[in-house]
């Protein structure tokens, strides 16, 4: 999968993603990260890409033309028009389901704003999706882009060594992950739950499922509405005081 990022800070993105799992995926060619500095497309000799907003107000705005020229240069090499994601606190909030959907694309372009934003006309012209990573305001779109690329990359086949872990982790099926333990069996006086040492696979599965349900109920009860719950799950949740909405 190929990620293209239009940004004023390409080094920030490349250095952020070139470690650990995303770094290895880049080395293996499972993902590519092409960070394009749209300052290179400035149409003036000073390489300025920002200007004052019409109508006045604080801050500067990124001009439409350099963003458009950088975009045009990128897409002319592509067979299909890719999705163009503008990262902004005004967008839809990024979720696991969005990461799953984007992981199916061959190419995705992210557009990062800085200063007070980008001229609306180029956004109308090229952007297909506006996405936020949460209800807080950052200084620019680079960190959100790194967050999204990380979440999408781990869903690209082969990026995680074992596909099972991507499948079963938090948010798979809208349930949080159960607690996990490794050696030693006792640490600071706390013992690993007996069932995990029992070797009884069916009991372990049952315990893990119940822990997931309990955790989700305690920490993110909103997720239970979307989870695929069996009769057994509902019975267990009911024993913890959960009342399912009649849908
Ligand atoms: N740019 C600034 N803040 C942001 C946020 N929360 N999500 C996405 N892009 C942003």
Boltz pocket constraint, residues with backbone or C-beta under 6 A from the ligand:
constraints:
  - pocket:
      binder: B
      contacts: [[A, 87], [A, 88], [A, 89], [A, 131], [A, 132], [A, 133], [A, 134], [A, 135], [A, 136], [A, 137], [A, 138], [A, 139], [A, 140], [A, 141], [A, 144]]
      max_distance: 6.0
